[in-house]
Amino acid sequence: MNTYTTTELTEARRSIDSTLHKCEKALLKLTPGKSQHTLTTRRIKAFQIALELINRELESTNNS
């Protein structure tokens, strides 16, 4: 697995967090049950998982 610097992880977290918030705002305007709503919901979940994994990596880096 690749090793990323703390700076790279922090920048990735900032970018993903920004995109996540944009998706959450867009989701409010989409019709439930439509493909765009489903796709955006799945993207939101993927971004949440990515953020959790990045946060874990940053915590383990800081605890080392």
C-alpha positions as protocol buffer text, in pm:
chain_id: "A"
residue {
  index: 1
  type: MET
  ca { x: 0 y: 0 z: 0 }
}
residue {
  index: 2
  type: ASN
  ca { x: 119 y: 354 z: -73 }
}
residue {
  index: 3
  type: THR
  ca { x: 241 y: 574 z: 206 }
}
residue {
  index: 4
  type: TYR
  ca { x: 117 y: 930 z: 200 }
}
residue {
  index: 5
  type: THR
  ca { x: 251 y: 1230 z: 386 }
}
residue {
  index: 6
  type: THR
  ca { x: 46 y: 1407 z: 650 }
}
residue {
  index: 7
  type: THR
  ca { x: 21 y: 1705 z: 415 }
}
residue {
  index: 8
  type: GLU
  ca { x: -115 y: 1490 z: 132 }
}
residue {
  index: 9
  type: LEU
  ca { x: -372 y: 1330 z: 361 }
}
residue {
  index: 10
  type: THR
  ca { x: -479 y: 1666 z: 501 }
}
residue {
  index: 11
  type: GLU
  ca { x: -522 y: 1815 z: 153 }
}
residue {
  index: 12
  type: ALA
  ca { x: -717 y: 1508 z: 39 }
}
residue {
  index: 13
  type: ARG
  ca { x: -941 y: 1533 z: 345 }
}
residue {
  index: 14
  type: ARG
  ca { x: -1010 y: 1900 z: 276 }
}
residue {
  index: 15
  type: SER
  ca { x: -1096 y: 1830 z: -89 }
}
residue {
  index: 16
  type: ILE
  ca { x: -1319 y: 1533 z: -11 }
}
residue {
  index: 17
  type: ASP
  ca { x: -1495 y: 1723 z: 267 }
}
residue {
  index: 18
  type: SER
  ca { x: -1570 y: 2009 z: 29 }
}
residue {
  index: 19
  type: THR
  ca { x: -1709 y: 1777 z: -237 }
}
residue {
  index: 20
  type: LEU
  ca { x: -1912 y: 1591 z: 25 }
}
residue {
  index: 21
  type: HIS
  ca { x: -2082 y: 1912 z: 137 }
}
residue {
  index: 22
  type: LYS
  ca { x: -2161 y: 2004 z: -224 }
}
residue {
  index: 23
  type: CYS
  ca { x: -2316 y: 1659 z: -279 }
}
residue {
  index: 24
  type: GLU
  ca { x: -2524 y: 1691 z: 37 }
}
residue {
  index: 25
  type: LYS
  ca { x: -2659 y: 2027 z: -82 }
}
residue {
  index: 26
  type: ALA
  ca { x: -2731 y: 1888 z: -429 }
}
residue {
  index: 27
  type: LEU
  ca { x: -2910 y: 1585 z: -281 }
}
residue {
  index: 28
  type: LEU
  ca { x: -3176 y: 1812 z: -132 }
}
residue {
  index: 29
  type: LYS
  ca { x: -3276 y: 1922 z: -483 }
}
residue {
  index: 30
  type: LEU
  ca { x: -3294 y: 1572 z: -633 }
}
residue {
  index: 31
  type: THR
  ca { x: -3603 y: 1353 z: -651 }
}
residue {
  index: 32
  type: PRO
  ca { x: -3581 y: 1038 z: -435 }
}
residue {
  index: 33
  type: GLY
  ca { x: -3591 y: 720 z: -638 }
}
residue {
  index: 34
  type: LYS
  ca { x: -3436 y: 879 z: -946 }
}
residue {
  index: 35
  type: SER
  ca { x: -3097 y: 762 z: -1066 }
}
residue {
  index: 36
  type: GLN
  ca { x: -2922 y: 1093 z: -987 }
}
residue {
  index: 37
  type: HIS
  ca { x: -3051 y: 1078 z: -629 }
}
residue {
  index: 38
  type: THR
  ca { x: -2929 y: 720 z: -589 }
}
residue {
  index: 39
  type: LEU
  ca { x: -2589 y: 801 z: -742 }
}
residue {
  index: 40
  type: THR
  ca { x: -2543 y: 1107 z: -521 }
}
residue {
  index: 41
  type: THR
  ca { x: -2644 y: 910 z: -210 }
}
residue {
  index: 42
  type: ARG
  ca { x: -2382 y: 646 z: -295 }
}
residue {
  index: 43
  type: ARG
  ca { x: -2119 y: 913 z: -356 }
}
residue {
  index: 44
  type: ILE
  ca { x: -2193 y: 1069 z: -19 }
}
residue {
  index: 45
  type: LYS
  ca { x: -2145 y: 732 z: 153 }
}
residue {
  index: 46
  type: ALA
  ca { x: -1819 y: 673 z: -37 }
}
residue {
  index: 47
  type: PHE
  ca { x: -1687 y: 1017 z: 64 }
}
residue {
  index: 48
  type: GLN
  ca { x: -1783 y: 953 z: 428 }
}
residue {
  index: 49
  type: ILE
  ca { x: -1591 y: 624 z: 422 }
}
residue {
  index: 50
  type: ALA
  ca { x: -1291 y: 791 z: 259 }
}
residue {
  index: 51
  type: LEU
  ca { x: -1289 y: 1064 z: 524 }
}
residue {
  index: 52
  type: GLU
  ca { x: -1307 y: 808 z: 803 }
}
residue {
  index: 53
  type: LEU
  ca { x: -1014 y: 613 z: 659 }
}
residue {
  index: 54
  type: ILE
  ca { x: -807 y: 929 z: 611 }
}
residue {
  index: 55
  type: ASN
  ca { x: -882 y: 1036 z: 969 }
}
residue {
  index: 56
  type: ARG
  ca { x: -776 y: 695 z: 1100 }
}
residue {
  index: 57
  type: GLU
  ca { x: -452 y: 717 z: 903 }
}
residue {
  index: 58
  type: LEU
  ca { x: -381 y: 1066 z: 1034 }
}
residue {
  index: 59
  type: GLU
  ca { x: -451 y: 952 z: 1392 }
}
residue {
  index: 60
  type: SER
  ca { x: -220 y: 654 z: 1360 }
}
residue {
  index: 61
  type: THR
  ca { x: 49 y: 878 z: 1209 }
}
residue {
  index: 62
  type: ASN
  ca { x: 15 y: 1128 z: 1494 }
}
residue {
  index: 63
  type: ASN
  ca { x: 27 y: 851 z: 1756 }
}
residue {
  index: 64
  type: SER
  ca { x: 348 y: 702 z: 1617 }
}
